[in-house]
């Protein structure tokens, strides 16, 4: 998962890598730097539908860990 400028090509240059996704795994198939994702969203970034679902899962897991 990366932060990229919307004007860049899909496989082009990106700003920051904030996570990974491994669709072949059943559980724990993604990692996400939630603090960096929240920062970029506060700066106006718009997550894709898939990344938004990962954000919801990561926030639920963080709340359960507290």
C-alpha positions as CSV (number, residue, x, y, z in Angstrom):
1,X,0.0,0.0,0.0
2,X,1.4,3.3,-1.0
3,X,0.7,7.0,-1.0
4,X,0.8,8.4,-4.5
5,X,-0.1,11.5,-6.3
6,X,-3.3,11.0,-8.3
7,X,-1.7,12.5,-11.4
8,X,1.0,9.8,-11.4
9,X,0.6,6.6,-13.5
10,X,-0.8,3.6,-11.6
11,X,2.6,1.9,-11.5
12,X,4.6,5.1,-11.4
13,X,6.4,6.9,-8.6
14,X,4.9,6.9,-5.2
15,X,5.4,9.2,-2.1
16,X,5.6,6.7,0.7
17,X,4.9,3.0,1.3
18,X,2.6,2.6,4.3
19,X,1.8,-1.1,4.2
20,X,1.7,-4.5,2.5
21,X,-1.0,-6.9,1.4
22,X,-0.6,-10.6,0.8
23,X,-3.8,-11.9,-0.7
24,X,-2.6,-15.5,-0.6
25,X,-2.8,-15.7,3.2
26,X,-6.1,-16.2,5.1
27,X,-5.4,-14.3,8.4
28,X,-3.1,-11.5,9.1
29,X,-2.6,-10.8,5.4
30,X,-1.8,-7.1,5.6
31,X,0.4,-4.7,7.6
32,X,-0.4,-1.0,7.8
33,X,1.3,2.0,9.4
34,X,-1.9,3.4,10.9
35,X,-0.3,6.6,12.1
36,X,1.1,7.4,8.7
37,X,-2.2,6.5,7.0
38,X,-4.0,8.9,9.3
39,X,-1.5,11.6,8.6
40,X,-1.9,11.3,4.9
41,X,-5.7,11.2,5.2
42,X,-5.5,14.4,7.3
43,X,-3.5,16.0,4.4
44,X,-6.3,15.2,2.0
45,X,-5.4,11.7,0.7
46,X,-8.4,9.6,-0.3
47,X,-7.9,5.8,0.3
48,X,-9.2,3.3,-2.2
49,X,-12.2,1.1,-1.1
50,X,-9.8,-1.8,-0.4
51,X,-7.4,0.3,1.7
52,X,-10.4,1.9,3.6
53,X,-11.5,-1.6,4.6
54,X,-7.9,-2.4,5.8
55,X,-8.0,0.9,7.8
56,X,-11.3,-0.1,9.5
57,X,-9.8,-3.5,10.4
58,X,-6.6,-2.0,11.7
59,X,-8.5,0.5,13.9
60,X,-10.7,-2.3,15.3
61,X,-7.6,-4.3,16.1
62,X,-5.9,-1.3,17.7
63,X,-8.9,-0.6,19.9
64,X,-9.2,-4.3,20.9
65,X,-5.5,-4.3,21.9
66,X,-6.0,-1.4,24.4
